[in-house]
């Protein structure tokens, strides 16, 4: 007699899903972040500014919900905008 398969409790992510950047609107900012990671041997703490720029681009292009920086782990950078004007448009 076979035991019945357990049913898994599946939950959606806390923040929900977010659209992929199919149009490449934030690709240049993402590439800067990836380049920084490569330069610093994947030490992401050294690339926090680039990561924040990427999140800011995604929020500005409606690719993710606007969030308070402190909720995203940038409490110490709440009021700083590091993205250049040309990247925002």
mmCIF file as gemmi writes it, N, C-alpha and C atoms, coordinates in Angstrom:
data_model
loop_
_atom_site.group_PDB
_atom_site.id
_atom_site.type_symbol
_atom_site.label_atom_id
_atom_site.label_alt_id
_atom_site.label_comp_id
_atom_site.label_asym_id
_atom_site.label_entity_id
_atom_site.label_seq_id
_atom_site.pdbx_PDB_ins_code
_atom_site.Cartn_x
_atom_site.Cartn_y
_atom_site.Cartn_z
_atom_site.occupancy
_atom_site.B_iso_or_equiv
_atom_site.pdbx_formal_charge
_atom_site.auth_seq_id
_atom_site.auth_asym_id
_atom_site.pdbx_PDB_model_num
ATOM 1 N N . UNK Axp A 1 ? 0.842 -1.174 0 1 0 ? 1 A 1
ATOM 2 C CA . UNK Axp A 1 ? 0 0 0 1 0 ? 1 A 1
ATOM 3 C C . UNK Axp A 1 ? 0.894 1.246 0 1 0 ? 1 A 1
ATOM 4 N N . UNK Axp A 2 ? 0.692 2.131 -0.949 1 0 ? 2 A 1
ATOM 5 C CA . UNK Axp A 2 ? 1.498 3.346 -1.082 1 0 ? 2 A 1
ATOM 6 C C . UNK Axp A 2 ? 0.953 4.438 -0.166 1 0 ? 2 A 1
ATOM 7 N N . UNK Axp A 3 ? 1.871 5.2 0.393 1 0 ? 3 A 1
ATOM 8 C CA . UNK Axp A 3 ? 1.442 6.327 1.236 1 0 ? 3 A 1
ATOM 9 C C . UNK Axp A 3 ? 1.058 7.493 0.332 1 0 ? 3 A 1
ATOM 10 N N . UNK Axp A 4 ? 0.019 8.209 0.681 1 0 ? 4 A 1
ATOM 11 C CA . UNK Axp A 4 ? -0.384 9.345 -0.162 1 0 ? 4 A 1
ATOM 12 C C . UNK Axp A 4 ? 0.667 10.457 -0.122 1 0 ? 4 A 1
ATOM 13 N N . UNK Axp A 5 ? 0.808 11.14 -1.234 1 0 ? 5 A 1
ATOM 14 C CA . UNK Axp A 5 ? 1.767 12.242 -1.318 1 0 ? 5 A 1
ATOM 15 C C . UNK Axp A 5 ? 1.321 13.378 -0.41 1 0 ? 5 A 1
ATOM 16 N N . UNK Axp A 6 ? 2.289 13.981 0.256 1 0 ? 6 A 1
ATOM 17 C CA . UNK Axp A 6 ? 1.966 15.122 1.122 1 0 ? 6 A 1
ATOM 18 C C . UNK Axp A 6 ? 1.61 16.325 0.269 1 0 ? 6 A 1
ATOM 19 N N . UNK Axp A 7 ? 0.652 17.076 0.734 1 0 ? 7 A 1
ATOM 20 C CA . UNK Axp A 7 ? 0.261 18.289 0.033 1 0 ? 7 A 1
ATOM 21 C C . UNK Axp A 7 ? 1.093 19.444 0.597 1 0 ? 7 A 1
ATOM 22 N N . UNK Axp A 8 ? 1.753 20.167 -0.286 1 0 ? 8 A 1
ATOM 23 C CA . UNK Axp A 8 ? 2.589 21.286 0.134 1 0 ? 8 A 1
ATOM 24 C C . UNK Axp A 8 ? 1.746 22.539 0.261 1 0 ? 8 A 1
ATOM 25 N N . UNK Axp A 9 ? 2.012 23.311 1.297 1 0 ? 9 A 1
ATOM 26 C CA . UNK Axp A 9 ? 1.368 24.612 1.439 1 0 ? 9 A 1
ATOM 27 C C . UNK Axp A 9 ? 2.173 25.619 0.63 1 0 ? 9 A 1
ATOM 28 N N . UNK Axp A 10 ? 1.623 26.069 -0.468 1 0 ? 10 A 1
ATOM 29 C CA . UNK Axp A 10 ? 2.315 27.008 -1.334 1 0 ? 10 A 1
ATOM 30 C C . UNK Axp A 10 ? 1.791 28.407 -1.051 1 0 ? 10 A 1
ATOM 31 N N . UNK Axp A 11 ? 2.727 29.327 -0.814 1 0 ? 11 A 1
ATOM 32 C CA . UNK Axp A 11 ? 2.374 30.724 -0.539 1 0 ? 11 A 1
ATOM 33 C C . UNK Axp A 11 ? 3.034 31.625 -1.558 1 0 ? 11 A 1
ATOM 34 N N . UNK Axp A 12 ? 2.346 32.669 -2.005 1 0 ? 12 A 1
ATOM 35 C CA . UNK Axp A 12 ? 3.006 33.624 -2.903 1 0 ? 12 A 1
ATOM 36 C C . UNK Axp A 12 ? 4.044 34.435 -2.121 1 0 ? 12 A 1
ATOM 37 N N . UNK Axp A 13 ? 5.006 35.043 -2.803 1 0 ? 13 A 1
ATOM 38 C CA . UNK Axp A 13 ? 5.997 35.876 -2.111 1 0 ? 13 A 1
ATOM 39 C C . UNK Axp A 13 ? 5.32 37.018 -1.356 1 0 ? 13 A 1
ATOM 40 N N . UNK Axp A 14 ? 5.933 37.48 -0.284 1 0 ? 14 A 1
ATOM 41 C CA . UNK Axp A 14 ? 5.361 38.56 0.523 1 0 ? 14 A 1
ATOM 42 C C . UNK Axp A 14 ? 5.092 39.812 -0.288 1 0 ? 14 A 1
ATOM 43 N N . UNK Axp A 15 ? 5.981 40.155 -1.171 1 0 ? 15 A 1
ATOM 44 C CA . UNK Axp A 15 ? 5.836 41.376 -1.962 1 0 ? 15 A 1
ATOM 45 C C . UNK Axp A 15 ? 5.094 41.133 -3.27 1 0 ? 15 A 1
ATOM 46 N N . UNK Axp A 16 ? 4.718 39.911 -3.556 1 0 ? 16 A 1
ATOM 47 C CA . UNK Axp A 16 ? 4.052 39.622 -4.819 1 0 ? 16 A 1
ATOM 48 C C . UNK Axp A 16 ? 5.064 39.457 -5.938 1 0 ? 16 A 1
ATOM 49 N N . UNK Axp A 17 ? 4.566 39.295 -7.138 1 0 ? 17 A 1
ATOM 50 C CA . UNK Axp A 17 ? 5.468 39.146 -8.274 1 0 ? 17 A 1
ATOM 51 C C . UNK Axp A 17 ? 5.754 40.516 -8.871 1 0 ? 17 A 1
ATOM 52 N N . UNK Axp A 18 ? 6.777 40.6 -9.66 1 0 ? 18 A 1
ATOM 53 C CA . UNK Axp A 18 ? 7.109 41.862 -10.304 1 0 ? 18 A 1
ATOM 54 C C . UNK Axp A 18 ? 7.436 41.578 -11.759 1 0 ? 18 A 1
ATOM 55 N N . UNK Axp A 19 ? 7.143 42.519 -12.641 1 0 ? 19 A 1
ATOM 56 C CA . UNK Axp A 19 ? 7.406 42.285 -14.064 1 0 ? 19 A 1
ATOM 57 C C . UNK Axp A 19 ? 8.904 42.279 -14.373 1 0 ? 19 A 1
ATOM 58 N N . UNK Axp A 20 ? 9.268 41.448 -15.327 1 0 ? 20 A 1
ATOM 59 C CA . UNK Axp A 20 ? 10.643 41.434 -15.795 1 0 ? 20 A 1
ATOM 60 C C . UNK Axp A 20 ? 10.871 42.655 -16.677 1 0 ? 20 A 1
ATOM 61 N N . UNK Axp A 21 ? 12.098 43.01 -16.836 1 0 ? 21 A 1
ATOM 62 C CA . UNK Axp A 21 ? 12.465 44.186 -17.623 1 0 ? 21 A 1
ATOM 63 C C . UNK Axp A 21 ? 12.653 43.774 -19.086 1 0 ? 21 A 1
ATOM 64 N N . UNK Axp A 22 ? 11.557 43.388 -19.752 1 0 ? 22 A 1
ATOM 65 C CA . UNK Axp A 22 ? 11.632 42.916 -21.129 1 0 ? 22 A 1
ATOM 66 C C . UNK Axp A 22 ? 12.121 43.99 -22.093 1 0 ? 22 A 1
ATOM 67 N N . UNK Axp A 23 ? 11.837 45.232 -21.798 1 0 ? 23 A 1
ATOM 68 C CA . UNK Axp A 23 ? 12.233 46.327 -22.688 1 0 ? 23 A 1
ATOM 69 C C . UNK Axp A 23 ? 13.664 46.799 -22.43 1 0 ? 23 A 1
ATOM 70 N N . UNK Axp A 24 ? 14.296 46.302 -21.387 1 0 ? 24 A 1
ATOM 71 C CA . UNK Axp A 24 ? 15.668 46.694 -21.07 1 0 ? 24 A 1
ATOM 72 C C . UNK Axp A 24 ? 15.791 48.113 -20.551 1 0 ? 24 A 1
ATOM 73 N N . UNK Axp A 25 ? 14.74 48.602 -19.902 1 0 ? 25 A 1
ATOM 74 C CA . UNK Axp A 25 ? 14.737 49.985 -19.429 1 0 ? 25 A 1
ATOM 75 C C . UNK Axp A 25 ? 15.798 50.247 -18.364 1 0 ? 25 A 1
ATOM 76 N N . UNK Axp A 26 ? 16.136 49.243 -17.599 1 0 ? 26 A 1
ATOM 77 C CA . UNK Axp A 26 ? 17.133 49.41 -16.529 1 0 ? 26 A 1
ATOM 78 C C . UNK Axp A 26 ? 18.391 48.579 -16.785 1 0 ? 26 A 1
ATOM 79 N N . UNK Axp A 27 ? 18.588 48.184 -18.018 1 0 ? 27 A 1
ATOM 80 C CA . UNK Axp A 27 ? 19.716 47.303 -18.334 1 0 ? 27 A 1
ATOM 81 C C . UNK Axp A 27 ? 21.061 47.959 -18.059 1 0 ? 27 A 1
ATOM 82 N N . UNK Axp A 28 ? 21.226 49.239 -18.421 1 0 ? 28 A 1
ATOM 83 C CA . UNK Axp A 28 ? 22.528 49.882 -18.209 1 0 ? 28 A 1
ATOM 84 C C . UNK Axp A 28 ? 22.859 49.964 -16.724 1 0 ? 28 A 1
ATOM 85 N N . UNK Axp A 29 ? 21.857 50.245 -15.899 1 0 ? 29 A 1
ATOM 86 C CA . UNK Axp A 29 ? 22.075 50.335 -14.456 1 0 ? 29 A 1
ATOM 87 C C . UNK Axp A 29 ? 22.393 48.945 -13.898 1 0 ? 29 A 1
ATOM 88 N N . UNK Axp A 30 ? 21.681 47.927 -14.394 1 0 ? 30 A 1
ATOM 89 C CA . UNK Axp A 30 ? 21.93 46.557 -13.957 1 0 ? 30 A 1
ATOM 90 C C . UNK Axp A 30 ? 23.337 46.105 -14.35 1 0 ? 30 A 1
ATOM 91 N N . UNK Axp A 31 ? 23.771 46.486 -15.546 1 0 ? 31 A 1
ATOM 92 C CA . UNK Axp A 31 ? 25.111 46.106 -15.994 1 0 ? 31 A 1
ATOM 93 C C . UNK Axp A 31 ? 26.192 46.765 -15.139 1 0 ? 31 A 1
ATOM 94 N N . UNK Axp A 32 ? 25.969 47.996 -14.703 1 0 ? 32 A 1
ATOM 95 C CA . UNK Axp A 32 ? 26.919 48.656 -13.798 1 0 ? 32 A 1
ATOM 96 C C . UNK Axp A 32 ? 27.017 47.895 -12.482 1 0 ? 32 A 1
ATOM 97 N N . UNK Axp A 33 ? 25.877 47.434 -11.983 1 0 ? 33 A 1
ATOM 98 C CA . UNK Axp A 33 ? 25.865 46.657 -10.742 1 0 ? 33 A 1
ATOM 99 C C . UNK Axp A 33 ? 26.603 45.332 -10.937 1 0 ? 33 A 1
ATOM 100 N N . UNK Axp A 34 ? 26.323 44.64 -12.039 1 0 ? 34 A 1
ATOM 101 C CA . UNK Axp A 34 ? 26.977 43.364 -12.298 1 0 ? 34 A 1
ATOM 102 C C . UNK Axp A 34 ? 28.488 43.549 -12.479 1 0 ? 34 A 1
ATOM 103 N N . UNK Axp A 35 ? 28.88 44.626 -13.123 1 0 ? 35 A 1
ATOM 104 C CA . UNK Axp A 35 ? 30.296 44.925 -13.31 1 0 ? 35 A 1
ATOM 105 C C . UNK Axp A 35 ? 30.969 45.186 -11.963 1 0 ? 35 A 1
ATOM 106 N N . UNK Axp A 36 ? 30.274 45.906 -11.097 1 0 ? 36 A 1
ATOM 107 C CA . UNK Axp A 36 ? 30.803 46.18 -9.759 1 0 ? 36 A 1
ATOM 108 C C . UNK Axp A 36 ? 31.005 44.874 -8.993 1 0 ? 36 A 1
ATOM 109 N N . UNK Axp A 37 ? 30.011 43.982 -9.087 1 0 ? 37 A 1
ATOM 110 C CA . UNK Axp A 37 ? 30.138 42.681 -8.406 1 0 ? 37 A 1
ATOM 111 C C . UNK Axp A 37 ? 31.345 41.91 -8.927 1 0 ? 37 A 1
ATOM 112 N N . UNK Axp A 38 ? 31.535 41.929 -10.222 1 0 ? 38 A 1
ATOM 113 C CA . UNK Axp A 38 ? 32.672 41.22 -10.811 1 0 ? 38 A 1
ATOM 114 C C . UNK Axp A 38 ? 33.993 41.828 -10.344 1 0 ? 38 A 1
ATOM 115 N N . UNK Axp A 39 ? 34.056 43.151 -10.335 1 0 ? 39 A 1
ATOM 116 C CA . UNK Axp A 39 ? 35.266 43.854 -9.903 1 0 ? 39 A 1
ATOM 117 C C . UNK Axp A 39 ? 35.611 43.536 -8.45 1 0 ? 39 A 1
ATOM 118 N N . UNK Axp A 40 ? 34.584 43.444 -7.615 1 0 ? 40 A 1
ATOM 119 C CA . UNK Axp A 40 ? 34.794 43.232 -6.177 1 0 ? 40 A 1
ATOM 120 C C . UNK Axp A 40 ? 34.593 41.786 -5.752 1 0 ? 40 A 1
ATOM 121 N N . UNK Axp A 41 ? 34.724 40.86 -6.716 1 0 ? 41 A 1
ATOM 122 C CA . UNK Axp A 41 ? 34.662 39.417 -6.437 1 0 ? 41 A 1
ATOM 123 C C . UNK Axp A 41 ? 33.392 39.03 -5.673 1 0 ? 41 A 1
ATOM 124 N N . UNK Axp A 42 ? 32.251 39.526 -6.16 1 0 ? 42 A 1
ATOM 125 C CA . UNK Axp A 42 ? 30.914 39.199 -5.643 1 0 ? 42 A 1
ATOM 126 C C . UNK Axp A 42 ? 30.648 39.7 -4.224 1 0 ? 42 A 1
ATOM 127 N N . UNK Axp A 43 ? 31.427 40.64 -3.736 1 0 ? 43 A 1
ATOM 128 C CA . UNK Axp A 43 ? 31.182 41.223 -2.411 1 0 ? 43 A 1
ATOM 129 C C . UNK Axp A 43 ? 30.139 42.323 -2.573 1 0 ? 43 A 1
ATOM 130 N N . UNK Axp A 44 ? 28.865 41.955 -2.395 1 0 ? 44 A 1
ATOM 131 C CA . UNK Axp A 44 ? 27.783 42.889 -2.694 1 0 ? 44 A 1
ATOM 132 C C . UNK Axp A 44 ? 27.738 44.108 -1.785 1 0 ? 44 A 1
ATOM 133 N N . UNK Axp A 45 ? 28.327 44.044 -0.601 1 0 ? 45 A 1
ATOM 134 C CA . UNK Axp A 45 ? 28.326 45.219 0.271 1 0 ? 45 A 1
ATOM 135 C C . UNK Axp A 45 ? 29.136 46.368 -0.33 1 0 ? 45 A 1
ATOM 136 N N . UNK Axp A 46 ? 30.069 46.068 -1.23 1 0 ? 46 A 1
ATOM 137 C CA . UNK Axp A 46 ? 30.861 47.108 -1.879 1 0 ? 46 A 1
ATOM 138 C C . UNK Axp A 46 ? 30.129 47.721 -3.078 1 0 ? 46 A 1
ATOM 139 N N . UNK Axp A 47 ? 28.961 47.169 -3.416 1 0 ? 47 A 1
ATOM 140 C CA . UNK Axp A 47 ? 28.197 47.642 -4.576 1 0 ? 47 A 1
ATOM 141 C C . UNK Axp A 47 ? 26.811 48.12 -4.174 1 0 ? 47 A 1
ATOM 142 N N . UNK Axp A 48 ? 26.666 48.575 -2.952 1 0 ? 48 A 1
ATOM 143 C CA . UNK Axp A 48 ? 25.355 49.007 -2.461 1 0 ? 48 A 1
ATOM 144 C C . UNK Axp A 48 ? 24.796 50.185 -3.248 1 0 ? 48 A 1
ATOM 145 N N . UNK Axp A 49 ? 25.642 51.113 -3.638 1 0 ? 49 A 1
ATOM 146 C CA . UNK Axp A 49 ? 25.17 52.283 -4.383 1 0 ? 49 A 1
ATOM 147 C C . UNK Axp A 49 ? 24.602 51.838 -5.734 1 0 ? 49 A 1
ATOM 148 N N . UNK Axp A 50 ? 25.301 50.936 -6.411 1 0 ? 50 A 1
ATOM 149 C CA . UNK Axp A 50 ? 24.823 50.459 -7.705 1 0 ? 50 A 1
ATOM 150 C C . UNK Axp A 50 ? 23.536 49.651 -7.548 1 0 ? 50 A 1
ATOM 151 N N . UNK Axp A 51 ? 23.433 48.872 -6.485 1 0 ? 51 A 1
ATOM 152 C CA . UNK Axp A 51 ? 22.21 48.112 -6.237 1 0 ? 51 A 1
ATOM 153 C C . UNK Axp A 51 ? 21.04 49.054 -5.969 1 0 ? 51 A 1
ATOM 154 N N . UNK Axp A 52 ? 21.297 50.106 -5.221 1 0 ? 52 A 1
ATOM 155 C CA . UNK Axp A 52 ? 20.254 51.089 -4.945 1 0 ? 52 A 1
ATOM 156 C C . UNK Axp A 52 ? 19.834 51.788 -6.236 1 0 ? 52 A 1
ATOM 157 N N . UNK Axp A 53 ? 20.794 52.117 -7.081 1 0 ? 53 A 1
ATOM 158 C CA . UNK Axp A 53 ? 20.478 52.727 -8.373 1 0 ? 53 A 1
ATOM 159 C C . UNK Axp A 53 ? 19.562 51.821 -9.195 1 0 ? 53 A 1
ATOM 160 N N . UNK Axp A 54 ? 19.851 50.527 -9.181 1 0 ? 54 A 1
ATOM 161 C CA . UNK Axp A 54 ? 19.046 49.57 -9.933 1 0 ? 54 A 1
ATOM 162 C C . UNK Axp A 54 ? 17.62 49.515 -9.388 1 0 ? 54 A 1
ATOM 163 N N . UNK Axp A 55 ? 17.482 49.432 -8.086 1 0 ? 55 A 1
ATOM 164 C CA . UNK Axp A 55 ? 16.148 49.414 -7.483 1 0 ? 55 A 1
ATOM 165 C C . UNK Axp A 55 ? 15.405 50.715 -7.771 1 0 ? 55 A 1
ATOM 166 N N . UNK Axp A 56 ? 16.119 51.828 -7.716 1 0 ? 56 A 1
ATOM 167 C CA . UNK Axp A 56 ? 15.505 53.121 -7.999 1 0 ? 56 A 1
ATOM 168 C C . UNK Axp A 56 ? 15.018 53.183 -9.444 1 0 ? 56 A 1
ATOM 169 N N . UNK Axp A 57 ? 15.8 52.667 -10.366 1 0 ? 57 A 1
ATOM 170 C CA . UNK Axp A 57 ? 15.393 52.626 -11.764 1 0 ? 57 A 1
ATOM 171 C C . UNK Axp A 57 ? 14.135 51.783 -11.917 1 0 ? 57 A 1
ATOM 172 N N . UNK Axp A 58 ? 14.107 50.613 -11.292 1 0 ? 58 A 1
ATOM 173 C CA . UNK Axp A 58 ? 12.925 49.738 -11.384 1 0 ? 58 A 1
ATOM 174 C C . UNK Axp A 58 ? 11.688 50.416 -10.811 1 0 ? 58 A 1
ATOM 175 N N . UNK Axp A 59 ? 11.846 51.142 -9.721 1 0 ? 59 A 1
ATOM 176 C CA . UNK Axp A 59 ? 10.697 51.846 -9.141 1 0 ? 59 A 1
ATOM 177 C C . UNK Axp A 59 ? 10.242 52.974 -10.065 1 0 ? 59 A 1
ATOM 178 N N . UNK Axp A 60 ? 11.185 53.724 -10.636 1 0 ? 60 A 1
ATOM 179 C CA . UNK Axp A 60 ? 10.844 54.834 -11.52 1 0 ? 60 A 1
ATOM 180 C C . UNK Axp A 60 ? 10.17 54.38 -12.808 1 0 ? 60 A 1
ATOM 181 N N . UNK Axp A 61 ? 10.483 53.18 -13.268 1 0 ? 61 A 1
ATOM 182 C CA . UNK Axp A 61 ? 9.913 52.654 -14.514 1 0 ? 61 A 1
ATOM 183 C C . UNK Axp A 61 ? 8.704 51.745 -14.252 1 0 ? 61 A 1
ATOM 184 N N . UNK Axp A 62 ? 8.206 51.741 -13.015 1 0 ? 62 A 1
ATOM 185 C CA . UNK Axp A 62 ? 7.058 50.916 -12.616 1 0 ? 62 A 1
ATOM 186 C C . UNK Axp A 62 ? 7.292 49.423 -12.845 1 0 ? 62 A 1
ATOM 187 N N . UNK Axp A 63 ? 8.535 48.984 -12.64 1 0 ? 63 A 1
ATOM 188 C CA . UNK Axp A 63 ? 8.859 47.567 -12.71 1 0 ? 63 A 1
ATOM 189 C C . UNK Axp A 63 ? 8.813 46.93 -11.338 1 0 ? 63 A 1
ATOM 190 N N . UNK Axp A 64 ? 8.614 47.74 -10.329 1 0 ? 64 A 1
ATOM 191 C CA . UNK Axp A 64 ? 8.387 47.252 -8.971 1 0 ? 64 A 1
ATOM 192 C C . UNK Axp A 64 ? 7.676 48.357 -8.211 1 0 ? 64 A 1
ATOM 193 N N . UNK Axp A 65 ? 7.018 47.98 -7.134 1 0 ? 65 A 1
ATOM 194 C CA . UNK Axp A 65 ? 6.294 48.962 -6.329 1 0 ? 65 A 1
ATOM 195 C C . UNK Axp A 65 ? 7.28 49.903 -5.651 1 0 ? 65 A 1
ATOM 196 N N . UNK Axp A 66 ? 6.885 51.139 -5.518 1 0 ? 66 A 1
ATOM 197 C CA . UNK Axp A 66 ? 7.728 52.107 -4.796 1 0 ? 66 A 1
ATOM 198 C C . UNK Axp A 66 ? 7.742 51.708 -3.327 1 0 ? 66 A 1
ATOM 199 N N . UNK Axp A 67 ? 8.93 51.651 -2.775 1 0 ? 67 A 1
ATOM 200 C CA . UNK Axp A 67 ? 9.126 51.272 -1.375 1 0 ? 67 A 1
ATOM 201 C C . UNK Axp A 67 ? 9.996 52.304 -0.688 1 0 ? 67 A 1
ATOM 202 N N . UNK Axp A 68 ? 9.831 52.381 0.595 1 0 ? 68 A 1
ATOM 203 C CA . UNK Axp A 68 ? 10.681 53.217 1.419 1 0 ? 68 A 1
ATOM 204 C C . UNK Axp A 68 ? 12.076 52.58 1.454 1 0 ? 68 A 1
ATOM 205 N N . UNK Axp A 69 ? 13.12 53.383 1.311 1 0 ? 69 A 1
ATOM 206 C CA . UNK Axp A 69 ? 14.48 52.83 1.281 1 0 ? 69 A 1
ATOM 207 C C . UNK Axp A 69 ? 14.811 52.034 2.534 1 0 ? 69 A 1
ATOM 208 N N . UNK Axp A 70 ? 14.28 52.445 3.662 1 0 ? 70 A 1
ATOM 209 C CA . UNK Axp A 70 ? 14.594 51.717 4.896 1 0 ? 70 A 1
ATOM 210 C C . UNK Axp A 70 ? 14.037 50.296 4.856 1 0 ? 70 A 1
ATOM 211 N N . UNK Axp A 71 ? 12.937 50.079 4.156 1 0 ? 71 A 1
ATOM 212 C CA . UNK Axp A 71 ? 12.372 48.731 4.036 1 0 ? 71 A 1
ATOM 213 C C . UNK Axp A 71 ? 13.195 47.85 3.099 1 0 ? 71 A 1
ATOM 214 N N . UNK Axp A 72 ? 14.001 48.475 2.261 1 0 ? 72 A 1
ATOM 215 C CA . UNK Axp A 72 ? 14.831 47.73 1.322 1 0 ? 72 A 1
ATOM 216 C C . UNK Axp A 72 ? 16.27 47.583 1.818 1 0 ? 72 A 1
ATOM 217 N N . UNK Axp A 73 ? 16.524 48.001 3.043 1 0 ? 73 A 1
ATOM 218 C CA . UNK Axp A 73 ? 17.857 47.842 3.62 1 0 ? 73 A 1
ATOM 219 C C . UNK Axp A 73 ? 18.783 49.013 3.39 1 0 ? 73 A 1
ATOM 220 N N . UNK Axp A 74 ? 18.219 50.154 3.024 1 0 ? 74 A 1
ATOM 221 C CA . UNK Axp A 74 ? 19.031 51.342 2.755 1 0 ? 74 A 1
ATOM 222 C C . UNK Axp A 74 ? 18.666 52.472 3.703 1 0 ? 74 A 1
ATOM 223 N N . UNK Axp A 75 ? 18.466 52.154 4.949 1 0 ? 75 A 1
ATOM 224 C CA . UNK Axp A 75 ? 18.105 53.161 5.95 1 0 ? 75 A 1
ATOM 225 C C . UNK Axp A 75 ? 19.149 54.269 6.015 1 0 ? 75 A 1
ATOM 226 N N . UNK Axp A 76 ? 20.414 53.891 5.874 1 0 ? 76 A 1
ATOM 227 C CA . UNK Axp A 76 ? 21.499 54.87 5.948 1 0 ? 76 A 1
ATOM 228 C C . UNK Axp A 76 ? 21.605 55.722 4.688 1 0 ? 76 A 1
ATOM 229 N N . UNK Axp A 77 ? 20.856 55.391 3.641 1 0 ? 77 A 1
ATOM 230 C CA . UNK Axp A 77 ? 20.917 56.12 2.378 1 0 ? 77 A 1
ATOM 231 C C . UNK Axp A 77 ? 19.536 56.641 1.981 1 0 ? 77 A 1
ATOM 232 N N . UNK Axp A 78 ? 18.655 56.876 2.938 1 0 ? 78 A 1
ATOM 233 C CA . UNK Axp A 78 ? 17.27 57.258 2.663 1 0 ? 78 A 1
ATOM 234 C C . UNK Axp A 78 ? 17.116 58.408 1.681 1 0 ? 78 A 1
ATOM 235 N N . UNK Axp A 79 ? 17.849 59.471 1.863 1 0 ? 79 A 1
ATOM 236 C CA . UNK Axp A 79 ? 17.62 60.683 1.084 1 0 ? 79 A 1
ATOM 237 C C . UNK Axp A 79 ? 18.6 60.874 -0.061 1 0 ? 79 A 1
ATOM 238 N N . UNK Axp A 80 ? 19.477 59.912 -0.292 1 0 ? 80 A 1
ATOM 239 C CA . UNK Axp A 80 ? 20.459 60.094 -1.354 1 0 ? 80 A 1
ATOM 240 C C . UNK Axp A 80 ? 19.981 59.461 -2.635 1 0 ? 80 A 1
ATOM 241 N N . UNK Axp A 81 ? 20.071 60.197 -3.703 1 0 ? 81 A 1
ATOM 242 C CA . UNK Axp A 81 ? 19.776 59.67 -5.031 1 0 ? 81 A 1
ATOM 243 C C . UNK Axp A 81 ? 21.095 59.61 -5.765 1 0 ? 81 A 1
ATOM 244 N N . UNK Axp A 82 ? 21.501 58.426 -6.188 1 0 ? 82 A 1
ATOM 245 C CA . UNK Axp A 82 ? 22.805 58.269 -6.793 1 0 ? 82 A 1
ATOM 246 C C . UNK Axp A 82 ? 22.724 58.115 -8.293 1 0 ? 82 A 1
ATOM 247 N N . UNK Axp A 83 ? 21.534 57.962 -8.838 1 0 ? 83 A 1
ATOM 248 C CA . UNK Axp A 83 ? 21.358 57.761 -10.271 1 0 ? 83 A 1
ATOM 249 C C . UNK Axp A 83 ? 21.485 59.095 -10.995 1 0 ? 83 A 1
ATOM 250 N N . UNK Axp A 84 ? 22.099 59.081 -12.163 1 0 ? 84 A 1
ATOM 251 C CA . UNK Axp A 84 ? 22.253 60.31 -12.916 1 0 ? 84 A 1
ATOM 252 C C . UNK Axp A 84 ? 20.958 60.649 -13.627 1 0 ? 84 A 1
ATOM 253 N N . UNK Axp A 85 ? 20.818 61.899 -14.01 1 0 ? 85 A 1
ATOM 254 C CA . UNK Axp A 85 ? 19.596 62.366 -14.667 1 0 ? 85 A 1
ATOM 255 C C . UNK Axp A 85 ? 19.365 61.628 -15.981 1 0 ? 85 A 1
ATOM 256 N N . UNK Axp A 86 ? 20.398 61.356 -16.747 1 0 ? 86 A 1
ATOM 257 C CA . UNK Axp A 86 ? 20.241 60.684 -18.046 1 0 ? 86 A 1
ATOM 258 C C . UNK Axp A 86 ? 19.712 59.268 -17.895 1 0 ? 86 A 1
ATOM 259 N N . UNK Axp A 87 ? 20.018 58.591 -16.798 1 0 ? 87 A 1
ATOM 260 C CA . UNK Axp A 87 ? 19.551 57.223 -16.596 1 0 ? 87 A 1
ATOM 261 C C . UNK Axp A 87 ? 18.095 57.19 -16.169 1 0 ? 87 A 1
ATOM 262 N N . UNK Axp A 88 ? 17.589 58.266 -15.604 1 0 ? 88 A 1
ATOM 263 C CA . UNK Axp A 88 ? 16.197 58.292 -15.152 1 0 ? 88 A 1
ATOM 264 C C . UNK Axp A 88 ? 15.23 58.473 -16.298 1 0 ? 88 A 1
ATOM 265 N N . UNK Axp A 89 ? 15.654 59.059 -17.384 1 0 ? 89 A 1
ATOM 266 C CA . UNK Axp A 89 ? 14.72 59.298 -18.494 1 0 ? 89 A 1
ATOM 267 C C . UNK Axp A 89 ? 14.686 58.174 -19.479 1 0 ? 89 A 1
